[in-house]
Amino acid sequence: MKVENWTPEKKDAIEKMLIDMWKNIGIDIPANYESIVQYCYEDVCETADPDNWHSGDVAIAFRRWIEEQI
């Protein structure tokens, strides 16, 4: 399946949401944050509503990234 909703602006927004989330929970930005951002970006583009995605979708993507690491 080809995903049509991939944009640099969306990736930038997801990166900002992740950084804000890490600050809110009191952790430093991970050294591998770029790979986490890429994973979350791909996950949101593939699973979330293309027009109505939000920070909750980004948090779910980050949770999936964590689960994949275990």
Buried (B, 14 or more C-beta within 10 A) or exposed (E): EEEEEBEEEBBEBBBEBBEEBBEEEEEEEEEEBEEBBBBBBBBBBEEBEEEEBEBEBBBBBBEBBEEEEE
